[in-house]
Each structure stands twice: as C-alpha cells, then as structure tokens.
Amino acid sequence: YQGKTFTSIGTKITKLRRQESTGRLMITMQTNHGLAEEDWVRVQVQGSGSSQYFSTANGEWCVADVIDSKTFTISYPYPKGLMSWGDWEPSGDAG
C-alpha cells in the first residue's frame, strides 16, 4: 500500500466519472497525482446531494490505469445505480 490519500477537500478530486472503454471509475485531480499502475489510493468522497451516492467509491483501491498526470482509474466498476447521475464534481452536483 503506497499510502497516498485523496479526498475531495484535501487534495482536490475535481471529477468522478465512468471510463467508457472499461466501465471503471475514473478520478481527475486538481494537481498531478504522481501515481503509477498498481499503486494503492484511499478515496474519500464527502458531501451532500449526489455526493452521497458517489460515496460508494470510498475505500482503498488499486490504480488500474494512469490516463494522464491528473487522471487515473481505479479497480472499481462505476456503479450502475449512478448511471443517471452523470459525472460528479465537488463544486456542484452534476448530473
């Protein structure tokens, strides 16, 4: 376990969405994440509105793919129950 912790408040998760090609949960950060495939991260989504539904992604996850310096996917499928919510951005409840 690498020990990096990412939260929507502390280190700025700016978006959670579904990666179309794999169905995995994709996370975009405000700053460079510095991760490599197979690193482990702790995801903590907090808030109200649609945030409460995305909190199902909370936990420790293995990085599946590094998309770019700010975006990566985790080994967690995007929950089918969230398909109607669209992307989540902490600045407001997207949907």
Secondary structure, DSSP 8 states (H G I E B T S, - for coil): ---EEEETTTS-EEEEEE-TTT-EEEEEESS-----TT-EEEEE---STTHHHHGGG-EEEEEEEE-SSSEEEEEEE--GGGGGG--BBTTB---
